[in-house]
Amino acid sequence: MAITAAMVKDLRETTGAGMMDAKKALTETNGDMEAAVDWLRTKGLAKAAKKSGRVAAEGLVGVAVRAGRGVAVELNSETDFVAKNADFQQLVREITNVALDAATDVEVLKATHLNGRPVEDVLTDAIARIGENMTLRRMHALEGDTIVSYVHNAAAEGMGKIGVLVALKGDAAKAQEIGKQIAMHIAATNPASLSEADLDPSLVEREKSVLTEQARESGKPEAVIEKMIEGRMKKFFEEVTLLGQKFVINPDVTVAQAAQEAGVEVTGYARVVVGEGIEKKEEDFAAEVAKTRAGA
């Protein structure tokens, strides 16, 4: 029986197996879908499907930099225990290097080959081998004259819980020195944007609306209220934009001023935190133990 691409696709979606494994299973079973599923299960290649619905909110962010380009890649796992696993860390390292070499975003990265196979298939095999659901969730790429990276809560070289990239223009040695400090600042303060011009307009409008209502409750004249809003918005921009924030290394100057004093300019940044925005299921530990015993 001829094995079609549609059959392979259906089997992959059903089992979570890799493309070549799905094709081999169908070939071995003469196109019988149920038998192919069983074939994959006996080979341990369909285990990933059972885990695909589990929340993967732990993991690591891998960062890599080379020749004016940097990437930060988030690979999630279900538990922090797996994030400490050498096999998982090697996977993060390899995927991050692939991203640095060839990928522009996470979807391209999933399709890019790692050791002769798409990253997505390599990940599926790792899920079956390690025994936890994993998600290649995000990738950020940054380019500039000089790119500096920083990893907070490092688990191994080039990977940890927070990954930061900073792009700078100017003398490379000075950019490296101040860039590392600015990267640490970004990890600590989580700015909303590089500058006022880069802020999400809806965020600005929402803040302005709240401040306007607060000012009007004071009962002051409209002209005074306008000045109050202007001053409060200025403070807001200073608090949420990277260049406007007080530099954590020296709070007497802003980040923009610190960069200027060093003779460089910050042109961009990326900050990736493991599990950011993922809703984690909280479970009582005693209840979890009881559930485990009940299933024993």
Order of alpha helices (4+ residues) and beta strands (2+ residues): alpha-alpha-alpha-alpha-beta-beta-alpha-alpha-alpha-beta-beta-alpha-beta-beta-beta-alpha-alpha-alpha-beta-beta-alpha-beta-alpha
